[in-house]
Amino acid sequence: MRLMPFLNRLFVCFLVMVLAPGIQARLTPEQRAALPPAATHAVDFAREIKPILEASCTKCHGRGKSKGGFRLDDRDWVLKGGDSGAVVELGRSSESLLIELVSGLDDENVMPEKGSKLTAAQVGLLRGWIDQGLKWDASITFARPEPVNLLAQPVKAPPAVPGLKNPVDRLLQPYLKARNLEWPESVEDRVFARRVYLDVLGVLPTPVELASFITERGKDKRQRLVEKLLSDHQRYAQHWLTFWNDLLRNDYAGTGYIDGGRKQISSWLYSALATNLPYDRFVAQLIAPGKDSEGFTKGIVWRGVVNASQVPPLQAAQNISQVFMGVNLKCASCHDSFINDWTLADAYALANLYADEPMEMFHCDKATGQKAGTRFIYPELGEISNGLDKPARLRRLAEVVAGPKNGRLTRTVVNRLWRQIMGRGLIEPVDDMEQKAWHPALLDWLAEDLAAHGYDLKRTMAHILTSKAYQSPAVNVDDAPDKDYVFRGPAIRRLSAEQFRDALGTVAGLWFERAEAEFDFLAGGGGRRPASMLASGLKPHWVWNVPEAFTKAPVETVYWRRTFRVQEKVGEAHAVCTADNKFTLYLNGNKLGEGSDWERPRLFDLKPYLLKGENVLAVESANTGEKDKPNPAGLLFYARIRGAGSSGRVEAGKIMDMASDQAWRWSTSRTEGWERPGHDDAGWKQAVLLPLNSLDPADGRHLERRFSAILSAIPQRGTIRTSMVRSDPLTAALGRPNREQVVATRASAATTLQALELANGSSLDSLVKRGAEQLLAAGPRSTDALVRELYLRALGRAPNAVEASASRELAGLPPKQEGVEDLLWSLLMLPEFQLIY
């Protein structure tokens, strides 16, 4: 075969394939004759044609979707045709491509591609419709519907009436009346207190807290309790960490954290909750993040080969849409969605805001060669210019999403809060905010009130928590569709994994030793907490051996010493240290530890190595890099050392704190014993104070605040809540997710795994044993006293006569280890303990 004729034929074949329309086959005369006959009666579009198109065609060609260039929005769009040309031939149905495709006579060209094929009768109706001129009811459209619950919409609550001061109740009154429902009697104080403590703080009220509330007088005592709990900033933040960690898929361990493919936002999130950061700023700081909050949109860099829909920019698009707008883009990140109206282009256009350059769209993991531009999923909320650089794009996106025009943002979050507190959302599921609420006016009012009052989430919570609706007896709520749901009161809910584990802490004193992230326990203030953990007037300074160290210090190792004397008994001694680039810390010749990330200061316990009399702190610090290229360097240190005082109380003792300052001396020569007391450092030189007093210039956090936050964790040791540590077998069995995906809700129904773990799991068994040991070690007491105390802690009430007798027999006379274990376990298994009524 000659080469040129072969190439010519190959080229012709190539042109045929490229230029041919997507679907071009026509039926043979025999196939046309086999078509179902056209309907001869006057075809009714609304009654006969609309149901066919809606069921079989709109998933690909309606509601804004355009597969093959063909759309079914209205009659004009149908007549326009698609990439393959005309779809219908008016008056000639047998020659129409639409009839060819739906008839199924050509096995290679059949529509719909998936699902049930059209019946002969349905094909006949479509033929009759085409032959009769394609009549269309102008009131019917298959275009993309206008978004629901999107724009801000001011709503006024009905005026207050006797007995109904709360706007939530005033809005609910007509709803209940229309359904012939009366307001039930509010729950008793004990039930209300337990419910509201768990909902606001996530813990059981202690017997003292409960007794104080029950004996309090005044008609507004419940409102004052709600205000008191919402003002408990630390415990509030510790509880709501669970909700937001689930939603923002933040955790302390798991896929991506070890290899840098994922980043925590724990420190930022805790401080945002403790300070009640306004929700619009909360959202803006996650969308256009700083270094502390970037983990949410950074997503997870999965190992190995993953679906194109899971690249980080698409994860950001999916998560922003789901969390803040109640929109599911997961399907649309792979192909035009079959469960809603979102398209592949919608997902990629939002993802492009986080991409370094516009991304090529992949349809079901296959490259399309097309790009989608940049825009938010609701362009009517605001445009985002293609010409902006990435930081500017994200700032603009934050303005659009967190701006006052976006009513969906506030509706989505108040719906989430309602569900979290009441057990079922005003819209269910909470991630499908294109649905109508069972009480639209209530949803709108809560949303607009939030926006009108500084996006204060605690204000919204207070409205719900002080309502008669919230104080009603809890009811069983099934998963009935919204159209069948009728509100009769809050749902009976199961304790979350974290609430169950923390309740065990309240009952038996079983808390965690240390948090697994850097939390600022001073954030938000809060009563007796000090403003700072640092001594008044004493601040750490960056130091080095040359004045220009913050811009260009030699690549070398610098050795540091600081001598000090201790004359009294020490109650507390901890230090925080960091260096650019790395350091090793010694006390009296004992190596305490090291660090190699200057942005993550390390905390050290000094007390075990302190000596009475002279002590020496020593640091070996290294400025690393290429030898002939000077770069920034610095050492930063603070030690909090407090005497025990004559009473043994730290706060009564002498303050002996010290910081990195000019009292430190340095040398570039390593000599024997340099890190121990008694070493001759007469030839060493005085430290140079560096001018910059900010640990992280990028976000401007002040050194005193950062070091104080790190030191604030010391008094919290041994009292750490479950939300602040990684999951374990018990909490995992009780429903704590791995948080690799956004988790908007947790199932409340019990599972087989939970039953097995609670019945004979080793994790709970170990905790019960420890709890019994601690209860017995607390001091001698009678069995009756122990039983009463456990009932008050676990259930908020004393045992009745039958319970007291059975519990006394179980615990033993006097109480014994195994008996107390059995009693404790039996209380934990009670529905009265495990459920929120």
Buried (B, 14 or more C-beta within 10 A) or exposed (E): EEEEEEEEEEEEEEEEEEEEEEBEEEBEEEBBEEBBEBBEEEBEBEEBBBEBBBBBBBBBBBBBBBBBBBBBBBBEBBEBBBEBEBBBBEEEBBBBBBBBBBBBBBEEBBBBEEEEEBEEEBBBBBBBBBBBEBEBBEEBBBBBEEBBBBEBBEBEBBEEEEEBEBBBBBBBBEBBEEEEBEBBEBBEBBBBBBBBBBBBBBBBBBBEBBBEBBEEEEEEBBBEBBBEBBBBBBBBBBBBBBBBBBBBBBBBEBBBBEEEBBBBBBBBBBBBBBBBBBBBBBBBBBBBBBEBBBBBBBBBBBEEEEEBBBBBBBBBBBBBBBBBBBBBBBBBBBBBBEEBBBBBBBBBBBBBBBBEEBBEBBEEEEEBEEBBEBBBBBEEBBEBEEEBEEEEBBBBBBBBBBBEBBBBBBBBBBBBBBBBBBBBBBBBBBBBBBBEBBBBBBBBBBBBBBBBEEBBBBBBBBBBBBBBBBBBBBBEBEEEEBEEBEBBBBBBBBBBBBBBBBBBBBBBBBBBEEBBBBBBBBBBBBEEBEEBBBBEEBBBBBBBBBEEBBEEBBBBEBBBBBBBEBEEEBBBBBBBBBBBBBBBBBBBBEEBBBBBEBEEBBBBBBEEBBEEEEBBBBBBBBBBBEEEEBBBBBBBBBBBBBBBBEEEEBEEBBEBBBBBBEBBBBBEEEEEEBBBBEBEBEEBEEBBBBEBBEBBEEEEBEBBBBBBBBBBBBBBEEEBBBBBBBBBEBBBBBBBBEBBBBBBBBEBEEEEEBEEBBEEBEBBBEBBBBBBBEBBEEEEBEBBEBBBBBBBBBBBBEBEEEBBEBBBEBBBEEBBEEBBBBBBBBBBEEEEBBEBB
